[in-house]
Amino acid sequence: MKKYYKLHINNDAITSSCQAGRGAIVIKEVPDIYFMGYTNNWNLTGEDVKNLNLPNVKPGGNIVLKDKTIFRYSKLNLPRQKVDLLKDRENIKVTRKPENADIHIISYKFLGSLFNYRWEKAVPFKDFYHIIKDAMEDNLLTDECISEMRDFISNADKDSYVAVDKHYHYSSQPHQEKFNDDWNSIVKEFDHDYSRCIILEEKNAKMYQTFINTNAQIIFDTDVLDVIDADLAVLDNTQYKDIEAMITSNDRENRSLAVEMLANCNIEKSFDVVSGLYWWHYDWIKDTNNWNTVNVKALRSRMKAYEGGHNTTNVYAFNAYINALAKDNKLTRFAVDKTREKLMNTVLKSICGKDNSVFKVDLENLYIADEIESMINE
């Protein structure tokens, strides 16, 4: 948790000699927020969790549940039936008091609810200091401005971050434009590859401190599901087409058998297969004999974010599916390629014509944005 400052250039205080005068560089602490890290993602991902370097939080680590007492945070994808299975199989106990637990269970959704994002480029305080130093050496600051910067640097938190985005003022005078260009060229030297800052708001700080300062082991709900489902079959990507044929069969018994396969597999390790079938064929899956059985209800609970009818007449459903996987930190190359293929064979071919006699669209030319590409779990 680092203090967060926002820098603003007041163009009216730029002198005719293209220097920042008194009050030209205004730096204020942003109240009730703390800097946590950088990201290019829209939602918290596994990569973000690693970069945040949260104490005691290591997704995917080895866990021992036998004879332990667990505390469950909110927003978990951990069906009650599976917790009951753990109670019987691993002799675990569940407590409502976090201080009494050996293990705390969280989720990416829970972490994501704690953090927020600012579309700014903040730099560590030491980089801000060098920006001001370079501006002084380039004679961009008057003596009055230098005095103000020295006062701020002396009193500011040296472990903080300062948002110093490049400054643009489109209705400025020539001397203001010259200063802005010179200032931006200095800031650019301290640029980084991230477009957003992950921040923690004061309203969530107490909850964050509570779970981060525990002596208990912190694990993810997906890690628990991996333990529960360790002995269950993993649906290989090559099985997708065969299961899809069963789900879209006119034979209700055949569809019910396919849904039973989904409900009884290791869902977390088969997620790109299960989620794709659930997303695109939800109505078929519902029309089965076992829709209200215990196993299928557990499947329904885990796949809640993927239910509903999704048509293939426009790109919206395709975007939404990929974004849902990214949010769950479940985006894989198979899921991306399968979605690209479906988008190609439905939306694009319906627009260009089945024969592609005039306009041609090749699958190789249909690729996802770099931001999404960086979120794929290889």
C-alpha positions in Angstrom: 0.0 0.0 0.0 1.7 3.1 -1.3 0.6 6.8 -1.1 -0.6 8.1 -4.5 0.1 11.6 -5.8 -1.3 13.3 -8.9 0.7 15.9 -10.8 -1.0 18.6 -12.8 0.6 21.3 -15.0 -1.1 24.7 -14.8 -0.4 26.2 -18.2 -1.4 29.7 -17.0 1.8 29.7 -14.8 4.2 28.9 -17.7 6.3 32.0 -18.3 7.1 33.6 -21.6 10.6 32.1 -21.4 9.0 28.6 -21.6 9.6 27.8 -17.9 7.3 26.6 -15.1 6.7 29.4 -12.7 5.2 29.5 -9.2 2.2 27.2 -9.1 2.9 25.7 -12.5 3.5 22.2 -11.2 0.8 21.2 -8.8 1.1 17.9 -6.9 -1.6 16.7 -4.6 -2.0 13.4 -2.7 -5.1 11.6 -4.0 -7.2 11.0 -0.9 -8.4 7.5 0.1 -6.5 5.5 -2.4 -3.2 3.5 -2.4 -1.0 2.4 -5.3 -0.8 -1.4 -5.6 0.7 -2.1 -9.0 0.6 -1.9 -12.8 -1.5 -3.7 -15.4 -2.6 -3.7 -19.0 -5.6 -5.9 -18.2 -9.2 -4.9 -17.7 -9.8 -7.4 -14.9 -7.5 -8.9 -12.3 -5.6 -11.9 -13.7 -3.1 -14.5 -12.4 -0.3 -12.4 -13.9 -1.5 -9.4 -11.9 -1.6 -11.4 -8.7 2.0 -12.4 -9.2 3.1 -8.9 -10.0 1.3 -7.5 -7.0 3.4 -9.9 -4.9 0.8 -10.1 -2.2 2.1 -11.7 1.0 1.2 -15.3 1.5 -0.8 -15.4 -1.7 0.6 -17.9 -4.2 -2.0 -19.4 -6.6 -1.4 -23.0 -7.7 0.8 -24.0 -4.7 0.8 -27.3 -3.0 -1.9 -27.5 -0.3 -2.7 -30.0 2.5 -6.4 -29.9 3.6 -6.6 -32.9 5.8 -7.7 -32.2 9.4 -7.5 -28.4 8.7 -10.0 -25.6 9.7 -10.9 -23.3 6.8 -12.4 -19.9 6.5 -14.2 -18.9 3.3 -14.1 -15.4 2.0 -17.0 -14.1 -0.2 -17.3 -14.5 -3.9 -16.0 -18.0 -4.1 -16.8 -20.6 -6.9 -16.9 -23.4 -4.4 -20.2 -25.2 -4.3 -21.6 -26.3 -0.9 -21.7 -29.9 -2.1 -18.0 -29.9 -2.8 -17.3 -28.4 0.6 -19.4 -31.2 2.2 -17.3 -33.7 0.3 -14.2 -32.2 1.7 -15.6 -32.4 5.2 -16.1 -36.1 4.8 -13.0 -37.0 2.8 -10.4 -34.7 4.4 -12.0 -34.2 7.9 -11.9 -30.5 7.5 -13.9 -28.0 9.6 -15.4 -24.7 8.5 -15.3 -21.6 10.8 -16.8 -18.2 10.5 -14.0 -16.6 12.5 -10.9 -16.1 10.3 -8.6 -16.0 13.4 -9.5 -19.6 14.1 -8.7 -21.0 10.7 -5.6 -22.7 9.4 -6.4 -21.9 5.8 -8.2 -18.9 4.2 -9.8 -19.5 0.9 -10.1 -16.6 -1.6 -10.9 -16.2 -5.3 -9.8 -13.9 -8.1 -13.3 -12.4 -8.0 -12.8 -11.5 -4.3 -9.4 -9.9 -5.0 -10.8 -8.1 -8.0 -13.6 -6.6 -5.8 -11.0 -5.1 -3.6 -9.0 -3.3 -6.3 -9.8 -0.6 -8.8 -8.0 0.9 -11.8 -6.8 4.4 -12.8 -5.9 5.1 -16.5 -2.7 6.8 -15.5 1.0 6.3 -15.7 2.4 6.6 -12.2 6.1 6.4 -11.5 8.0 5.5 -8.2 8.9 8.6 -6.2 12.6 8.1 -7.1 11.7 8.4 -10.8 9.7 11.5 -10.1 12.7 13.0 -8.3 14.8 12.4 -11.4 12.1 13.9 -13.7 12.3 17.1 -11.6 16.1 17.0 -11.6 16.2 16.6 -15.4 13.7 19.5 -15.8 16.0 21.7 -13.6 19.1 20.8 -15.7 17.2 21.6 -18.9 16.3 25.0 -17.4 12.5 24.3 -17.5 11.8 25.5 -13.9 12.1 29.0 -12.4 13.7 29.5 -9.0 10.2 29.8 -7.5 9.1 26.5 -9.0 12.3 24.8 -7.9 11.7 26.0 -4.4 8.1 24.5 -4.5 9.4 21.2 -5.8 12.1 21.1 -3.0 9.4 21.6 -0.4 7.3 18.9 -1.8 10.2 16.4 -2.2 11.3 17.1 1.4 7.9 16.4 2.9 6.4 13.7 0.6 6.4 10.0 1.3 9.5 8.6 -0.4 7.8 5.2 -0.8 4.9 6.7 -2.8 4.0 6.8 -6.5 3.3 10.0 -8.6 1.0 10.1 -11.7 3.0 12.2 -14.2 1.1 11.6 -17.5 2.3 13.5 -20.5 0.6 16.9 -20.6 -1.3 18.3 -23.5 -3.0 21.7 -23.8 -4.5 22.2 -27.2 -5.5 25.9 -26.8 -2.1 26.9 -25.4 0.2 29.7 -26.4 3.6 29.0 -28.2 5.6 29.3 -25.0 3.2 26.9 -23.3 3.5 24.4 -26.2 7.3 24.6 -26.0 7.3 23.9 -22.3 4.8 21.0 -22.7 6.9 19.4 -25.5 10.1 19.7 -23.4 8.4 18.4 -20.3 6.8 15.4 -22.2 10.2 14.4 -23.6 11.6 14.1 -20.1 8.6 12.2 -18.8 8.9 9.8 -21.8 12.3 8.8 -20.6 10.7 7.2 -17.5 7.8 5.6 -19.4 6.8 2.0 -18.9 4.7 -0.5 -20.8 1.7 -0.4 -18.5 -1.4 1.7 -19.2 -3.2 1.4 -15.9 -2.5 1.5 -12.2 -4.1 -1.0 -9.8 -5.2 0.9 -6.7 -6.8 0.0 -3.4 -9.5 2.3 -2.1 -9.7 3.2 1.6 -13.2 1.7 1.9 -11.6 -1.7 1.1 -8.3 -1.2 3.0 -9.6 -2.8 6.2 -10.7 -6.0 4.4 -7.4 -6.1 2.6 -5.4 -5.7 5.8 -7.5 -8.4 7.5 -6.8 -11.1 5.0 -3.2 -10.1 4.1 -1.9 -9.9 7.7 -3.1 -13.4 8.7 -0.9 -16.2 9.9 -3.1 -18.7 8.0 -2.3 -20.1 4.6 -4.1 -18.3 1.8 -5.2 -20.4 -1.1 -7.6 -20.0 -4.1 -10.9 -21.7 -4.5 -9.5 -23.2 -7.8 -6.8 -24.8 -5.8 -9.4 -26.4 -3.5 -11.4 -27.6 -6.5 -8.2 -29.2 -7.9 -7.8 -31.2 -4.7 -11.5 -32.2 -4.7 -11.4 -33.1 -8.4 -8.0 -34.6 -8.5 -9.3 -38.1 -9.3 -11.8 -36.9 -11.9 -11.3 -37.2 -15.6 -9.9 -34.3 -17.5 -11.7 -33.6 -20.8 -9.1 -33.2 -23.5 -9.4 -30.5 -26.2 -9.7 -33.3 -28.8 -13.0 -34.4 -27.1 -14.7 -31.1 -27.7 -16.3 -32.0 -31.1 -17.6 -35.4 -30.0 -19.2 -34.0 -26.8 -20.6 -31.1 -28.8 -22.2 -33.6 -31.2 -23.8 -35.4 -28.2 -25.1 -32.2 -26.6 -26.7 -31.0 -29.9 -28.2 -34.4 -30.6 -32.0 -34.8 -30.9 -31.7 -37.7 -28.5 -32.4 -36.4 -25.0 -30.7 -39.4 -23.4 -27.6 -38.7 -25.4 -27.6 -35.1 -24.3 -28.1 -36.1 -20.7 -25.1 -38.4 -20.9 -22.9 -35.6 -22.3 -24.0 -33.3 -19.4 -23.2 -36.0 -16.9 -19.7 -36.1 -18.4 -19.3 -32.3 -17.9 -20.6 -32.5 -14.4 -18.3 -35.4 -13.4 -15.1 -34.2 -15.0 -12.3 -32.1 -13.4 -14.0 -28.8 -14.4 -11.0 -26.5 -13.5 -8.6 -28.5 -15.7 -11.2 -29.0 -18.5 -12.4 -25.4 -18.3 -11.9 -24.4 -21.9 -13.9 -27.4 -23.1 -16.7 -27.2 -20.5 -17.1 -23.4 -20.7 -17.2 -23.4 -24.5 -19.9 -26.0 -24.6 -21.9 -24.4 -21.8 -21.7 -20.9 -23.4 -22.7 -21.8 -26.9 -25.1 -24.7 -26.2 -26.8 -23.7 -22.9 -30.3 -24.3 -24.1 -29.4 -27.8 -25.3 -27.7 -28.6 -22.0 -30.8 -27.4 -20.0 -33.1 -29.7 -22.0 -31.8 -32.9 -20.3 -33.0 -35.5 -17.8 -30.4 -34.7 -15.2 -30.6 -30.9 -15.1 -31.7 -30.8 -11.4 -29.4 -33.5 -10.1 -26.9 -32.7 -7.4 -23.9 -33.1 -9.7 -25.3 -30.9 -12.4 -26.3 -28.3 -9.9 -22.7 -28.1 -8.8 -21.7 -27.7 -12.5 -24.4 -25.0 -12.9 -23.1 -23.1 -9.9 -19.5 -23.1 -11.2 -20.6 -22.1 -14.7 -23.1 -19.4 -13.6 -21.2 -16.6 -15.6 -21.4 -18.7 -18.8 -25.1 -19.5 -18.9 -27.8 -18.0 -21.1 -28.5 -18.1 -24.8 -25.7 -16.6 -26.9 -26.4 -16.0 -30.6 -23.9 -16.0 -33.4 -25.3 -13.2 -35.5 -22.8 -10.6 -34.3 -19.5 -10.3 -32.6 -20.8 -9.4 -29.1 -21.2 -12.9 -27.8 -17.7 -13.9 -29.0 -16.1 -10.9 -27.3 -18.1 -11.6 -24.1 -17.0 -15.2 -23.9 -13.3 -14.4 -24.3 -13.6 -11.6 -21.7 -15.4 -13.9 -19.3 -12.5 -16.5 -19.6 -9.9 -13.7 -19.1 -11.8 -12.5 -16.0 -11.7 -16.1 -14.6 -8.0 -16.4 -15.5 -9.0 -19.4 -17.7 -8.2 -18.1 -21.1 -6.3 -20.7 -23.2 -4.9 -20.9 -26.7 -7.5 -23.6 -27.5 -10.4 -21.4 -26.3 -9.1 -18.5 -28.4 -8.6 -20.6 -31.6 -11.9 -22.4 -31.2 -13.7 -19.0 -30.8 -11.9 -17.5 -33.8 -12.9 -20.5 -35.9 -16.6 -20.2 -34.8 -16.6 -16.5 -35.4 -15.2 -17.1 -38.9 -17.7 -19.8 -39.7 -20.7 -17.9 -38.5 -20.6 -14.1 -38.4 -17.9 -13.4 -41.0 -19.0 -16.0 -43.5 -22.6 -14.9 -43.3 -21.4 -11.3 -44.1 -18.9 -12.2 -46.9 -21.0 -15.0 -48.4 -20.6 -18.7 -48.2 -18.5 -18.9 -51.3 -16.3 -15.9 -50.5 -16.7 -15.2 -54.2 -16.0 -11.4 -53.8 -14.6 -10.7 -50.3 -12.3 -13.2 -48.7 -11.5 -13.6 -45.0 -8.9 -16.1 -44.0 -8.7 -17.5 -40.4 -5.0 -16.4 -40.2 -6.1 -12.8 -40.6 -8.5 -13.0 -37.7 -6.5 -12.4 -34.5 -7.2 -11.0 -31.0 -6.0 -7.8 -29.5 -2.5 -7.7 -27.9 -4.1 -7.0 -24.5 -6.1 -10.2 -24.7 -3.2 -12.2 -26.1 -1.1 -11.3 -23.0 -3.8 -12.9 -20.8 -3.7 -16.4 -22.4 -2.5 -19.2 -20.1 -0.1 -21.2 -22.2 
